[in-house]
Amino acid sequence: MPLTLPTLAALIPEELDAEVICIDEGIGDIDLNLDADLIGMTVITGTAMRAYELSRHFRDQGKTVVLGGPHVTLVPDDAQPHADSIVVGYAEDEWPRLLKDFSLGQLQPRYVQAPNLDLANRPLPDRSVLPEKRFLTANVFEATRGCIHDCSFCVVPSAWGRKPLQKPVEDIVADIRRRRAKQAIFVDLNIIADRSYARQLFEALVPLRIQWYGLATTLLCQDEPLLDLAARSGCRGLLMGFESILPANLQQSHKPFNHPDSFARIVQMLHERRIALQGCFVFGLDHDMEDVFQTTAELAVDIGIDLPRFAIVTPFPGTVLYHQMETEGRILTRNWDLYDGQHVV
């Protein structure tokens, strides 16, 4: 289950007495005749064209449409003409403010996250707004947002900066206990971005006796005490971005802390602690040649990556990579439907 809609639903001010319907187009169709005063959509680049199409449809019916999410935050001027209002950045403060303004007939065209956002003292996500049985699991949690690194292809530093935001550890534990979860998925983009916070979180997870899965950089395996603690806390699977088997690609992508000659050892260290690995690679970086596909696939098999994942390098708008490609005249299309990691753009 995605966390965005349950989070947004929990942030709606009680005094508005709003009737809320949440729809995930990944599991069901959208009623094109929705009876709604206000329609909000969260948008990633690959769904931007669809969001704009739906927005036009609902606005033609006289409904008010609000857009937010990663794509809107990356390129707000691309989204602005397609909505009555947009939210740029995280919505914890701006979404309630927007709703209050709307109820007073004072909706502003743009709401921008303040730089001093704090994730403490926020309501827990309201997962009841989505049909839990339609998802593999609703035990999805978030402890942190953001990442300290500046990988050129990543949307995070461009959209939200490099200062990670953190929820109080006790809030995470309370949410897991409330769910009575035995397994958990953390959607944090880099759960070890702040290692002292990660240690606090992992220590707090130990008594819960859960199995959890998440995302981390390969740097976790350079900190064996933290890796051991992650395993003791119940970590049973991690996604790591290996990105490329060529050091020149990693340097160019601002990810020099990845070392291809250490990939086999990383897999070994994880497996010794009963942690499975989803190892991610991208094809199409400047130093790739025609043999990169076969060579990378053979490496993934040889070193025992449990779930290799391959994507085509994608210059998402607003990122460092996009600006580089645009400057060099290498952007082939701005059809956002194709910005999904599976098309050459």
C-alpha positions in Angstrom: 0.0 0.0 0.0 1.4 3.4 -0.8 1.7 5.8 2.1 1.0 9.1 0.4 -2.8 9.0 0.5 -3.1 7.6 4.0 -0.7 10.3 5.2 -2.6 13.1 3.4 -5.9 11.8 4.7 -4.6 11.9 8.3 -3.5 15.5 7.9 -7.0 16.8 7.0 -8.1 19.2 9.7 -11.0 17.7 11.7 -12.9 21.0 11.9 -13.5 20.8 8.1 -15.6 17.7 8.6 -14.5 16.5 5.2 -15.9 13.5 3.4 -12.8 11.8 2.0 -12.5 9.2 -0.8 -9.0 7.9 -1.8 -8.5 6.2 -5.1 -5.3 4.3 -6.2 -5.4 3.9 -10.0 -2.9 1.1 -9.6 -5.6 -1.2 -8.2 -8.9 0.2 -9.7 -10.6 2.5 -12.1 -11.4 6.1 -11.4 -15.0 7.2 -11.6 -14.8 10.0 -14.2 -18.0 11.5 -12.7 -16.7 11.9 -9.2 -19.0 13.9 -7.0 -16.3 16.0 -5.3 -15.6 19.6 -4.5 -11.9 19.2 -4.5 -9.7 16.6 -6.2 -6.0 16.2 -5.3 -3.6 14.0 -7.2 0.0 13.0 -6.3 2.2 12.9 -9.4 5.4 11.2 -10.4 7.0 12.0 -13.7 5.8 8.8 -15.3 2.2 9.5 -14.4 2.3 13.3 -15.1 0.6 13.1 -18.5 -2.2 10.9 -17.1 -2.6 13.3 -14.2 -2.8 16.3 -16.5 -5.4 14.4 -18.6 -7.6 13.7 -15.6 -7.1 17.2 -14.3 -8.4 18.7 -17.6 -11.4 16.3 -17.5 -12.4 17.2 -13.9 -11.7 20.9 -14.4 -14.0 20.9 -17.5 -16.7 19.6 -15.1 -16.2 22.7 -12.9 -14.3 20.8 -10.2 -11.2 22.2 -8.4 -8.0 20.2 -8.9 -4.8 20.3 -6.9 -1.6 18.6 -7.9 1.4 17.7 -5.8 4.1 15.1 -5.4 7.7 14.5 -6.8 7.1 15.7 -10.4 5.3 18.9 -9.3 8.1 19.6 -6.8 10.8 19.0 -9.4 9.2 21.1 -12.2 6.4 23.2 -10.7 6.1 25.4 -13.8 5.3 22.3 -15.9 2.4 21.4 -13.6 1.0 24.8 -12.8 -1.1 25.3 -15.9 -2.8 22.0 -15.4 -4.2 22.6 -11.9 -6.1 25.2 -9.9 -3.3 24.9 -7.3 -0.1 23.0 -6.7 1.8 21.9 -3.7 5.6 22.1 -4.0 7.6 20.0 -1.5 6.3 17.9 1.3 2.7 18.5 2.3 2.6 18.2 6.1 2.0 21.9 6.6 0.8 23.1 3.2 -2.0 20.5 2.6 -4.0 21.5 5.7 -3.4 25.2 4.9 -4.6 24.7 1.4 -7.7 22.9 2.6 -8.6 25.7 5.0 -8.0 28.3 2.3 -10.3 26.3 -0.1 -13.0 26.1 2.5 -12.9 29.9 2.9 -12.9 30.5 -0.9 -9.3 31.8 -0.7 -7.3 29.0 -2.6 -3.9 30.2 -3.6 -2.3 29.0 -6.9 0.8 27.6 -5.2 1.8 26.3 -1.8 5.5 25.8 -1.1 7.0 23.8 1.8 8.8 25.9 4.3 12.5 25.0 4.9 12.0 24.3 8.6 9.6 21.4 8.2 9.5 19.0 11.2 8.0 15.5 11.0 7.5 15.3 14.8 4.0 15.5 16.3 2.2 14.4 13.2 -0.8 12.1 13.0 -0.1 8.5 12.1 -1.1 7.5 8.5 -4.8 6.6 8.1 -4.6 3.3 6.1 -8.3 2.8 6.4 -8.8 5.1 3.4 -7.6 2.4 1.0 -8.8 -1.2 0.6 -6.2 -3.2 2.5 -7.1 -6.5 0.9 -6.2 -5.2 -2.5 -2.5 -4.9 -1.6 0.1 -7.5 -0.8 0.6 -5.6 2.5 -0.4 -2.5 4.3 2.4 -2.8 6.8 4.4 0.0 5.0 6.2 2.5 7.2 8.4 5.6 6.8 11.0 6.7 9.4 13.0 9.2 7.3 12.9 11.2 4.1 15.7 12.4 2.0 19.3 11.4 1.5 22.7 13.0 2.2 24.2 12.1 -1.2 23.9 14.0 -4.5 23.7 11.2 -7.1 23.2 13.1 -10.4 20.3 10.9 -11.6 18.4 11.0 -8.3 15.3 13.2 -7.9 15.8 13.5 -4.1 18.5 16.2 -3.8 17.0 18.2 -6.6 13.4 18.1 -5.2 14.0 18.2 -1.5 17.7 18.9 -0.8 20.2 16.7 1.1 19.1 17.2 4.7 17.3 14.1 5.8 14.1 14.5 7.8 13.3 12.1 10.6 10.2 11.0 12.4 10.5 10.3 16.2 11.5 6.7 16.7 8.7 6.3 19.2 6.2 7.2 16.5 7.5 4.5 14.2 7.3 1.9 17.0 3.8 3.1 17.9 2.6 2.7 14.3 4.1 -0.8 14.0 2.6 -1.9 17.3 -0.8 -0.4 16.3 -0.7 -2.5 13.1 0.5 -5.6 15.1 2.8 -6.1 12.2 5.1 -9.1 12.0 6.7 -7.9 8.8 7.3 -4.4 7.7 8.5 -2.5 4.6 10.3 0.8 5.1 10.0 3.1 2.1 12.8 5.4 3.3 15.1 6.2 0.4 18.2 5.6 2.5 17.4 4.3 5.9 21.1 4.8 7.1 21.4 8.4 5.8 21.9 9.4 9.5 23.7 6.6 11.1 23.1 7.7 14.7 19.3 7.8 14.0 19.5 4.4 12.2 21.1 2.9 15.4 18.3 4.3 17.5 15.7 3.0 15.1 17.2 -0.5 14.9 17.6 -0.7 18.6 13.9 0.1 19.0 12.9 -2.6 16.5 14.8 -5.4 18.3 12.1 -6.0 20.9 9.3 -6.0 18.3 10.6 -9.2 16.8 9.6 -8.3 13.3 11.1 -9.0 9.9 11.7 -5.8 7.9 12.8 -4.8 4.4 14.1 -1.4 3.2 16.5 0.6 1.2 20.1 1.5 2.0 23.4 2.4 0.3 26.3 0.0 0.0 27.9 2.1 2.7 26.0 0.0 5.3 28.5 -2.8 4.6 31.4 -0.5 5.6 29.9 -0.2 9.1 29.8 -3.8 10.4 28.4 -2.9 13.8 25.5 -1.1 12.2 25.0 -3.9 9.8 25.0 -6.4 12.6 22.5 -4.3 14.5 20.3 -4.1 11.4 20.3 -7.9 11.1 19.5 -8.2 14.9 16.6 -5.8 14.5 15.0 -8.1 11.9 16.3 -6.9 8.6 15.7 -9.6 6.1 16.0 -7.7 2.8 17.5 -4.6 1.4 17.4 -2.7 -1.9 20.8 -1.3 -2.8 21.7 0.8 -5.9 24.8 -0.7 -7.4 24.1 1.3 -10.6 27.1 0.2 -12.7 30.0 -2.2 -12.9 32.2 0.6 -14.3 33.9 3.0 -11.9 33.9 5.8 -14.5 30.1 5.7 -14.6 29.9 5.9 -10.9 32.3 8.8 -10.7 30.3 10.7 -13.4 27.0 9.9 -11.5 28.4 11.4 -8.3 28.3 8.0 -6.6 32.0 7.3 -6.1 31.4 5.4 -2.8 30.2 2.5 -4.9 33.1 0.2 -5.8 32.4 -2.6 -8.2 35.2 -4.7 -6.9 33.4 -4.8 -3.5 30.0 -5.9 -4.8 30.7 -9.6 -4.3 31.8 -9.0 -0.7 28.7 -6.9 0.0 26.4 -9.7 -1.1 28.4 -12.2 1.0 28.2 -9.9 4.1 24.4 -9.6 3.7 23.9 -13.3 3.1 26.0 -14.2 6.2 23.4 -12.2 8.2 20.4 -13.7 6.4 19.6 -10.5 4.5 18.5 -10.8 0.9 19.6 -8.3 -1.7 17.7 -6.5 -4.5 20.6 -5.1 -6.4 19.8 -2.3 -8.9 21.7 -1.4 -12.1 21.1 1.2 -14.8 22.1 0.9 -18.4 22.9 3.8 -20.7 25.5 5.7 -18.8 28.2 7.3 -20.9 30.9 4.7 -20.4 28.7 1.7 -21.2 29.5 -0.3 -24.3 27.5 -3.1 -26.0 28.9 -5.8 -23.7 27.6 -4.1 -20.6 24.3 -6.0 -20.6 25.8 -9.5 -20.7 28.7 -8.6 -18.3 26.4 -7.1 -15.7 23.9 -10.0 -15.9 26.7 -12.5 -15.5 28.1 -10.6 -12.5 24.6 -10.5 -10.9 24.4 -14.3 -11.2 28.1 -15.0 -10.2 28.0 -13.0 -7.0 24.5 -14.2 -6.0 22.3 -11.2 -6.0 18.9 -12.5 -5.0 16.8 -10.1 -7.1 18.7 -8.1 -9.8 16.8 -5.2 -11.2 17.8 -3.4 -14.4 16.6 0.0 -15.7 17.5 2.4 -18.4 19.1 5.6 -17.1 16.4 8.3 -17.0 17.1 12.0 -16.7 14.1 13.0 -14.6 13.3 16.7 -15.1 14.9 19.0 -12.6 17.8 16.7 -11.8 21.5 17.4 -12.4 21.5 14.7 -15.0 18.6 16.3 -16.8 20.3 19.7 -16.9 23.5 18.1 -18.2 21.6 16.2 -20.9 19.6 19.3 -21.9 22.7 21.4 -22.1 24.3 18.8 -24.4 21.2 18.6 -26.6 20.6 14.9 -25.7 17.0 14.9 -24.5 15.1 13.0 -27.1 11.6 13.6 -25.8 9.6 15.4 -23.1 6.8 12.9 -23.2 6.7 12.2 -19.5 4.9 8.9 -20.1 8.2 7.5 -21.2 10.1 8.6 -18.1 9.7 5.3 -16.3 13.1 3.7 -16.4 12.1 1.5 -19.2 12.5 3.8 -22.2 15.4 5.6 -23.8 14.6 9.3 -23.5 
